[in-house]
């Protein structure tokens, strides 16, 4: 715990934006619902806050770099800030409703914290069946980029000999416009498949 006049638990992460098309990088700050044991990436979470910053919507995935800083001060307030290095936009939040408890049997190592933060690189399935994919990652990984976006600049990724992930292939096929009429594939007026 921080002492008077101290800032404790400072963590700085250098991240990438994997899908900048909407012009925002979004950071979800969450805490585990059941603290006091080794936290798993699949554990249920409570939403604390969201930080959203502007990124270059014309940039390719992973071009925009992001700085993310977390600090806990002497009053046990979490300060979170994010900054985009291309757009130079920043935002910050203060979270006052943190829950602290002492567990004398467990110690949290730095690697455990990074392992847990690394879970943002994996798709998260929400209980109502909606699958979310964050657009902020710790490392460059093509499997985290939406299929239609990845195909626009790296079509060889979808060579069937390379076994691309099925969800990206489906995204590429579904969101790419029809090659004959240029309408979305689910448009009611697109009858091109029946002409072939």
C-alpha positions as CSV (number, residue, x, y, z in Angstrom):
1,X,0.0,0.0,0.0
2,X,1.3,3.5,-0.7
3,X,2.4,5.6,2.2
4,X,1.7,9.3,2.6
5,X,3.2,11.3,-0.2
6,X,4.0,8.2,-2.3
7,X,2.7,7.0,-5.6
8,X,2.8,3.2,-5.7
9,X,2.2,0.5,-8.4
10,X,3.2,2.6,-11.4
11,X,2.8,0.6,-14.6
12,X,3.6,2.0,-18.0
13,X,2.6,0.0,-21.1
14,X,3.5,0.7,-24.7
15,X,0.6,-0.6,-26.9
16,X,-0.6,-0.7,-30.5
17,X,-3.9,0.1,-32.1
18,X,-5.0,-3.0,-34.2
19,X,-8.1,-1.4,-35.8
20,X,-7.9,2.4,-36.1
21,X,-10.8,2.7,-38.7
22,X,-13.3,4.3,-36.3
23,X,-10.7,6.9,-35.2
24,X,-10.6,5.8,-31.5
25,X,-8.5,3.5,-29.3
26,X,-10.6,2.2,-26.4
27,X,-9.2,1.1,-23.0
28,X,-11.6,-0.8,-20.7
29,X,-10.5,-0.7,-17.0
30,X,-11.8,-3.7,-15.2
31,X,-11.3,-5.4,-11.9
32,X,-11.9,-9.1,-11.1
33,X,-15.1,-9.9,-9.3
34,X,-13.3,-12.4,-7.0
35,X,-10.0,-10.9,-5.9
36,X,-7.7,-12.7,-3.4
37,X,-6.4,-15.5,-5.7
38,X,-4.4,-15.9,-8.9
39,X,-6.4,-14.0,-11.4
40,X,-7.2,-15.8,-14.7
41,X,-8.0,-14.1,-18.0
42,X,-11.4,-15.8,-18.1
43,X,-12.5,-14.6,-14.6
44,X,-15.6,-12.3,-14.5
45,X,-14.8,-8.6,-14.3
46,X,-16.4,-5.4,-13.0
47,X,-16.2,-2.4,-15.3
48,X,-14.5,0.5,-13.6
49,X,-14.2,3.0,-16.4
50,X,-13.4,3.5,-20.1
51,X,-10.7,5.7,-21.7
52,X,-11.1,6.6,-25.3
53,X,-8.6,8.6,-27.3
54,X,-8.4,9.7,-31.0
55,X,-6.1,7.8,-33.3
56,X,-5.4,8.3,-37.0
57,X,-8.2,6.5,-38.8
58,X,-6.3,6.4,-42.1
59,X,-3.3,4.6,-40.5
60,X,-2.7,0.9,-41.0
61,X,-3.1,-1.5,-38.0
62,X,-0.2,-1.3,-35.5
63,X,1.1,1.9,-36.9
64,X,-0.3,4.1,-34.1
65,X,1.5,3.6,-30.9
66,X,-0.2,4.3,-27.6
67,X,1.2,5.0,-24.1
68,X,-0.9,3.8,-21.1
69,X,0.0,4.7,-17.5
70,X,-1.5,3.4,-14.3
71,X,-0.7,4.7,-10.8
72,X,-2.2,4.3,-7.3
73,X,-1.6,7.3,-5.1
74,X,-1.5,7.6,-1.3
75,X,-5.3,8.0,-1.1
76,X,-5.7,4.7,-2.9
77,X,-7.0,6.4,-6.0
78,X,-6.2,4.8,-9.4
79,X,-5.0,7.3,-12.0
80,X,-5.1,6.0,-15.5
81,X,-4.0,7.9,-18.6
82,X,-3.6,7.1,-22.3
83,X,-1.9,9.0,-25.1
84,X,-1.7,8.5,-28.9
85,X,1.7,9.3,-30.3
86,X,0.5,10.1,-33.9
87,X,-2.7,12.2,-33.1
88,X,-1.2,13.4,-29.8
89,X,-4.6,13.0,-28.1
90,X,-4.8,12.0,-24.5
91,X,-7.3,11.3,-21.8
92,X,-7.3,10.3,-18.1
93,X,-9.6,9.1,-15.4
94,X,-9.5,8.7,-11.7
95,X,-11.1,5.7,-10.1
96,X,-12.1,6.1,-6.4
97,X,-14.1,2.9,-5.8
98,X,-11.2,0.4,-5.7
99,X,-11.5,-2.5,-3.3
100,X,-8.4,-3.5,-1.4
101,X,-7.9,-6.5,0.8
102,X,-4.9,-8.2,2.3
103,X,-4.2,-11.8,1.4
104,X,-1.3,-13.1,3.4
105,X,-1.0,-16.4,1.5
106,X,-0.6,-14.9,-2.0
107,X,1.9,-12.4,-3.5
108,X,1.4,-10.8,-6.9
109,X,4.5,-10.9,-9.1
110,X,5.1,-8.4,-11.9
111,X,4.9,-11.2,-14.5
112,X,1.4,-12.1,-13.2
113,X,0.2,-8.5,-13.8
114,X,1.6,-8.5,-17.3
115,X,0.1,-11.9,-18.0
116,X,-3.3,-10.6,-17.0
117,X,-2.9,-7.4,-19.0
118,X,-1.8,-9.6,-21.9
119,X,-5.3,-11.0,-22.0
120,X,-6.4,-8.0,-24.0
121,X,-4.8,-9.7,-26.9
122,X,-7.4,-12.5,-26.8
123,X,-11.1,-12.2,-27.9
124,X,-13.4,-11.9,-24.9
125,X,-16.8,-13.6,-24.9
126,X,-19.5,-11.8,-23.0
127,X,-22.2,-13.8,-21.2
128,X,-24.9,-12.8,-23.6
129,X,-23.0,-14.5,-26.5
130,X,-21.5,-11.3,-28.0
131,X,-17.8,-11.7,-28.8
132,X,-15.7,-8.6,-28.3
133,X,-12.3,-7.9,-29.8
134,X,-10.4,-4.9,-28.4
135,X,-8.6,-2.6,-30.8
136,X,-5.6,-2.1,-28.4
137,X,-2.9,-4.8,-28.1
138,X,0.4,-5.3,-26.3
139,X,2.0,-6.9,-29.3
140,X,1.6,-7.1,-33.1
141,X,-0.6,-10.1,-34.0
142,X,-2.4,-10.3,-37.3
143,X,-5.0,-12.6,-35.9
144,X,-6.4,-9.6,-33.9
145,X,-7.2,-7.5,-37.0
146,X,-10.6,-7.7,-38.5
147,X,-10.5,-9.9,-41.7
148,X,-11.8,-7.3,-44.2
149,X,-9.2,-4.7,-43.0
150,X,-6.3,-7.2,-43.0
151,X,-7.3,-8.3,-46.5
152,X,-7.1,-4.7,-47.8
153,X,-3.4,-4.6,-47.4
154,X,-2.2,-8.2,-46.8
155,X,-4.3,-10.5,-49.1
156,X,-1.6,-13.3,-49.1
157,X,-2.5,-13.9,-45.4
158,X,-5.8,-15.5,-46.6
159,X,-4.0,-18.1,-48.8
160,X,-5.7,-21.4,-47.8
161,X,-2.3,-23.0,-47.5
162,X,-1.5,-20.7,-44.6
163,X,-4.7,-21.8,-42.7
164,X,-6.0,-18.3,-41.7
165,X,-8.4,-18.3,-38.7
166,X,-12.0,-19.0,-39.7
167,X,-13.5,-15.9,-38.1
168,X,-11.2,-13.7,-40.2
169,X,-12.1,-15.5,-43.4
170,X,-15.8,-15.0,-42.6
171,X,-15.3,-11.3,-41.8
172,X,-13.4,-10.8,-45.1
173,X,-16.2,-12.5,-47.1
174,X,-19.1,-11.0,-45.2
175,X,-17.9,-7.3,-45.0
176,X,-16.2,-7.1,-48.4
177,X,-18.5,-5.7,-51.1
178,X,-19.7,-7.9,-54.0
179,X,-17.2,-7.9,-56.8
180,X,-20.0,-7.6,-59.4
181,X,-22.5,-5.0,-58.1
182,X,-20.3,-3.5,-55.3
183,X,-23.1,-3.8,-52.7
184,X,-22.6,-5.3,-49.3
185,X,-22.9,-9.1,-49.4
186,X,-26.1,-9.1,-47.3
187,X,-27.9,-6.4,-49.4
188,X,-31.3,-7.6,-50.5
189,X,-30.7,-6.3,-54.1
190,X,-27.5,-8.3,-54.6
191,X,-28.5,-11.3,-56.6
192,X,-25.1,-11.8,-58.2
193,X,-24.5,-15.2,-56.5
194,X,-27.6,-16.6,-58.3
195,X,-26.2,-15.4,-61.7
196,X,-23.1,-17.6,-61.4
